[in-house]
């Protein structure tokens, strides 16, 4: 729950974030004014500086720190005795430097957090979701289905003869093939569907609101599209497809993916005796 609230907060528009930071700086300056010079009040500006740095990056954090420094100077300078003006200036500048460091650090921590999130959830080669994040998405969709009804289908795709490509054309060509498959899948599917690379030559698709009756139609169209794409780009590969639908309660993501991959492997074993011509055949199965 807390993480969801934080994610919603992180989606705050830039204009609103700057407005909130300005309000916090003014409020801190007002409190600074009434607190007097006997009390240390520099910490009052920290929420505005750190908050803006976190939401919009380290440059925004520096902007907030500069605004806080100016506000602090405007509060303290008019009431300073001539003999103490140098000390006031030093205190304000020192506080501003510390606030600037805090704003910069907040932005850097947020940037590294986003990078870690990206590395954790995304396949580095194709840019698709990885297995772990895909399973989380499927579990979320199944939970929604249990509550509101509907159908959920998982489609698994296997790029067959990838090892042949790696052996004859090199691993760079194999990587290019996988990237191409990822792009083709992303282009052919709906925006509401989710594409992932499970491992090696295996991909998966979460088909939201897709029934067991509609799944074969989607699979066949995708199989034809992948085969046409492979032939057009001279890739000597075929594609195995399998799917499983969950119009019932109690199924989890791992179980649904296992059912889909099991039907794919069953179909592959059934066709072992007569391998299709490379680049043109796509084999489908369902559960």
Secondary structure as the mmCIF struct_conf table of DSSP 4:
data_model
#
loop_
_struct_conf.conf_type_id
_struct_conf.id
_struct_conf.beg_label_comp_id
_struct_conf.beg_label_asym_id
_struct_conf.beg_label_seq_id
_struct_conf.end_label_comp_id
_struct_conf.end_label_asym_id
_struct_conf.end_label_seq_id
HELX_RH_AL_P HELX_RH_AL_P1 UNK A 2 UNK A 10
TURN_TY1_P TURN_TY1_P1 UNK A 11 UNK A 11
HELX_RH_AL_P HELX_RH_AL_P2 UNK A 14 UNK A 35
TURN_TY1_P TURN_TY1_P2 UNK A 37 UNK A 38
BEND BEND1 UNK A 39 UNK A 39
HELX_RH_3T_P HELX_RH_3T_P1 UNK A 42 UNK A 45
HELX_RH_AL_P HELX_RH_AL_P3 UNK A 46 UNK A 56
HELX_RH_AL_P HELX_RH_AL_P4 UNK A 58 UNK A 77
TURN_TY1_P TURN_TY1_P3 UNK A 78 UNK A 79
BEND BEND2 UNK A 80 UNK A 80
HELX_RH_3T_P HELX_RH_3T_P2 UNK A 82 UNK A 84
HELX_RH_AL_P HELX_RH_AL_P5 UNK A 85 UNK A 121
STRN STRN1 UNK A 122 UNK A 122
TURN_TY1_P TURN_TY1_P4 UNK A 124 UNK A 126
BEND BEND3 UNK A 128 UNK A 128
STRN STRN2 UNK A 129 UNK A 129
HELX_RH_AL_P HELX_RH_AL_P6 UNK A 131 UNK A 148
STRN STRN3 UNK A 152 UNK A 160
TURN_TY1_P TURN_TY1_P5 UNK A 161 UNK A 161
HELX_RH_AL_P HELX_RH_AL_P7 UNK A 162 UNK A 169
HELX_RH_AL_P HELX_RH_AL_P8 UNK A 171 UNK A 188
BEND BEND4 UNK A 189 UNK A 189
TURN_TY1_P TURN_TY1_P6 UNK A 191 UNK A 192
BEND BEND5 UNK A 193 UNK A 193
STRN STRN4 UNK A 194 UNK A 199
TURN_TY1_P TURN_TY1_P7 UNK A 200 UNK A 201
STRN STRN5 UNK A 202 UNK A 208
TURN_TY1_P TURN_TY1_P8 UNK A 209 UNK A 209
HELX_RH_AL_P HELX_RH_AL_P9 UNK A 212 UNK A 232
TURN_TY1_P TURN_TY1_P9 UNK A 233 UNK A 234
STRN STRN6 UNK A 238 UNK A 245
BEND BEND6 UNK A 248 UNK A 250
HELX_RH_AL_P HELX_RH_AL_P10 UNK A 253 UNK A 270
TURN_TY1_P TURN_TY1_P10 UNK A 271 UNK A 273
BEND BEND7 UNK A 274 UNK A 274
HELX_LH_PP_P HELX_LH_PP_P1 UNK A 275 UNK A 277
TURN_TY1_P TURN_TY1_P11 UNK A 278 UNK A 280
STRN STRN7 UNK A 282 UNK A 286
#
